[in-house]
Amino acid sequence: MRITRIETFLAPPRWMFVRVETDAGIVGWGEPVVEGRAEPVRAAVDVLAEYLLGTDPLRIEDHWQVMTKGGFYRGGPVLSSAVAGLDQALWDIKGKHLDVPVYQLLGGPVRDRVRAYAWVGGDEPSEIREALTAQIEAGFTAVKMNGCGRMSPVATRAEVRDVLGRAQTARETLGDDRDFGLDFHGRVSPANARRLLPLLAEYAPMFVEEPVLSEHMDVMGDLVNASNIPIALGERLYSRREFLAPLQSGVAILQPDISHAGGISELRRIAALAEVYGAQLAPHCPLGPVALASSLQVGFTTPNFLIQEQSIGIHYNQGAEVLDYVADPEPFRFQEGHLVRTDRPGLGVEVDETAVRKADATGHAWRNPVWRHTDGSFAEW
Ligand SMILES: [Mg+2]
């Protein structure tokens, strides 16, 4: 079997798909994208495709080695995301070729279903309460919400109270049998994080995510020790090497994104590394159906897997939705807040190719919002 064609498709709201075709008629799909930087990733896929065309798609590990190391310069979000999407497509092809789900090729299932959390939007307590109630009614046992909006480098008392108010609303609405994660989104400075974490402990969040930007790894150990709240991070880290320092700092939950951190091949290695430190995997995934399906394949076969992010029906997907690009939504139907394992081959997702090609005809030019502080200086989004 040989790879005969590699195509990319820009798809709203802010995604990209790659389609890898073989001379055996088997087609694999992946999602190589950096949100807000899709075009450079598309160019990187084109460069990697020069190497892949004409080769055997079943040699996934060898391709991964060449794609990540063969260009001399390594790493970073653009290259790692291009590799990630192609890696997903190769696993899809291999599974379809052997007529087994990818999780069977990774050692077989260790669980029957994967717990997922839903996003909760809103800023006012009444909005948050309403959104939380809707997710409880939809059957979710865990949610995630932003801990704050734009925040001053040294927070005012009111800004601190706002964060605590959100956590209190979440805990009161959810009760003690459901969980909530609080995402600081890298918006919070080390000084603010040190102040907030001990105050949040009484609401027992499941985790605080990106308490500070991952570039502040030198203070992460202090933040782990600042409270008893599990610290989660990793959506802006791209290889197992980058996950070593947070694990050594005591970070409890790793959140690599299967479309940024080298695909299925690297995600399972990050999970194995986390297992050495007693840490859990909770993959980041605000992307489309192929990224989610790929993440689920890892979830079904990873012992130290905690929970899966997903964005089905989420408020911030404007213009298109996860299920718009699948021919059959069944693998993405929630049961009691879980996604259930199927025995469909490959990634287990049937991409609606017509919808994907149609989406690419319009494409998108999604960019991250740029936020500013009240004095006009740049603020983290
Ligand atoms: Mg996040």
Boltz pocket constraint, residues with backbone or C-beta under 6 A from the ligand:
constraints:
  - pocket:
      binder: B
      contacts: [[A, 183], [A, 185], [A, 209], [A, 210], [A, 235]]
      max_distance: 6.0
